Amino acid sequence: MNPVCDVADNYDQYFASQLYDQRYPRPNPSSFAIVAREIQEGRVRVLDFGCGNGRYAAPLLEQTNAMIVACDISREAIDELSVRCAKHVDTGRLRPVCGDLSVLTNTMGRGERFDLAILMFGVLGHIFSRALRQKTLAVIRGLLRPGGRIIVTVPNAARRFLKQQVVARRWVQEGNFEPGDILYERKADHVVVKMYYHLYNPEEFMLEFEQQGFRLIQVGAESFLPESGVVRSTTLHWLDRALAIIAPLRYAHGFLAVAEVAPDADQVARAPQIADPGLPG
Ligand SMILES: C[S@@+](CC[C@H](N)C(=O)[O-])C[C@H]1O[C@@H](n2cnc3c(N)ncnc32)[C@H](O)[C@@H]1O
């Protein structure tokens, strides 16, 4: 378990309060289009790791021919997803798994592999310690078929939780936190829950993939405006897309990467396409 907060319990409360659905009632349209494109290109066996209550899985099941294994550490999230997508559970297109990566790997059949894994909206950042995040990526790489792909979005340290980063500096100096780690609070059902988050810079984000045997295909912005606005307002979504054309990636609210299992995991990844004039590469 995460030593600084109980992520499963916190997200149980967050989902049960319905605050999550109010803030994020649908997927980010741009990120969703990227995931749907990968599925339409034939990557139909999908792992949605940290699926929540199905913000991506539910519309993907309706709009594509994906077969989805949806895994989340929050029991409340998995229960909500199972009710919401009951017909797909019945037909076998959706397999919900409650637990972490070790639970997931124990439910997998021998030789079962995914074409695509998605970790949408900061899932990786909730995993405590760089070593565990790297292990998570390495284990997921092992669950993908050769040539399989992964799509990950993470929060940008330059834009998110600036006050909390100042507070966390002391914990970093004391050796309890790593640079980029923070604690933040969310109010759910009048209860304040404390969340751990790791915030990224673009260089660190790209390095995570390269070091874990992935070849980066695409790195861009998840959004420039806050996710809660982009997913609730069509106007803000289009404004956000306009910003994506002109604004440097370092100002993004979050980053999105698409990467592919490298033919040889030890091979040095080739330079990714970076849709950003402000970044080296
Ligand atoms: C910000 S939510 C994103 C949910 C969903 N992907 C979405 O876009 O709405 C982060 C999710 O990651 C899950 N999570 C965090 N750590 C996890 C872990 N170690 N294993 C599985 N799920 C985890 C949380 O329970 C939560 O549902």
The ligand as an SDF file (V2000), in Angstrom:
LIG
                    3D

 27 29  0  0  0  0  0  0  0  0999 V2000
   -7.6550   10.2910  -11.5180 C   0  0  0  0  0  0  0  0  0  0  0  0
   -8.3720    8.7150  -11.4540 S   0  0  0  0  0  0  0  0  0  0  0  0
   -8.4860    8.3120  -13.1800 C   0  0  0  0  0  0  0  0  0  0  0  0
   -9.5920    7.3310  -13.4660 C   0  0  0  0  0  0  0  0  0  0  0  0
   -9.8580    7.0830  -14.9590 C   0  0  0  0  0  0  0  0  0  0  0  0
   -8.6660    6.5980  -15.6350 N   0  0  0  0  0  0  0  0  0  0  0  0
  -10.3620    8.3550  -15.6020 C   0  0  0  0  0  0  0  0  0  0  0  0
   -9.7000    8.8980  -16.4930 O   0  0  0  0  0  0  0  0  0  0  0  0
  -11.4310    8.8240  -15.1950 O   0  0  0  0  0  0  0  0  0  0  0  0
   -7.0330    7.6760  -10.9330 C   0  0  0  0  0  0  0  0  0  0  0  0
   -7.4710    6.2180  -10.7490 C   0  0  0  0  0  0  0  0  0  0  0  0
   -6.3190    5.3890  -10.5480 O   0  0  0  0  0  0  0  0  0  0  0  0
   -6.6560    4.3920   -9.5950 C   0  0  0  0  0  0  0  0  0  0  0  0
   -5.4090    3.8720   -9.0260 N   0  0  0  0  0  0  0  0  0  0  0  0
   -4.4800    4.5570   -8.3170 C   0  0  0  0  0  0  0  0  0  0  0  0
   -3.4600    3.7510   -7.9560 N   0  0  0  0  0  0  0  0  0  0  0  0
   -3.7570    2.5230   -8.4770 C   0  0  0  0  0  0  0  0  0  0  0  0
   -3.0890    1.2640   -8.4540 C   0  0  0  0  0  0  0  0  0  0  0  0
   -1.9020    1.0990   -7.8250 N   0  0  0  0  0  0  0  0  0  0  0  0
   -3.6640    0.2110   -9.0820 N   0  0  0  0  0  0  0  0  0  0  0  0
   -4.8630    0.3670   -9.7190 C   0  0  0  0  0  0  0  0  0  0  0  0
   -5.5480    1.5230   -9.7650 N   0  0  0  0  0  0  0  0  0  0  0  0
   -5.0050    2.5960   -9.1540 C   0  0  0  0  0  0  0  0  0  0  0  0
   -7.5430    5.1440   -8.6010 C   0  0  0  0  0  0  0  0  0  0  0  0
   -8.3040    4.2840   -7.7950 O   0  0  0  0  0  0  0  0  0  0  0  0
   -8.3810    6.0040   -9.5560 C   0  0  0  0  0  0  0  0  0  0  0  0
   -9.5570    5.3680   -9.9470 O   0  0  0  0  0  0  0  0  0  0  0  0
  1  2  1  0
  2  3  1  0
  2 10  1  0
  3  4  1  0
  4  5  1  0
  5  6  1  0
  5  7  1  0
  7  8  2  0
  7  9  1  0
 10 11  1  0
 11 12  1  0
 11 26  1  0
 12 13  1  0
 13 14  1  0
 13 24  1  0
 14 15  1  0
 14 23  1  0
 15 16  2  0
 16 17  1  0
 17 18  1  0
 17 23  2  0
 18 19  1  0
 18 20  2  0
 20 21  1  0
 21 22  2  0
 22 23  1  0
 24 25  1  0
 24 26  1  0
 26 27  1  0
M  CHG  2   2   1   9  -1
M  END
$$$$
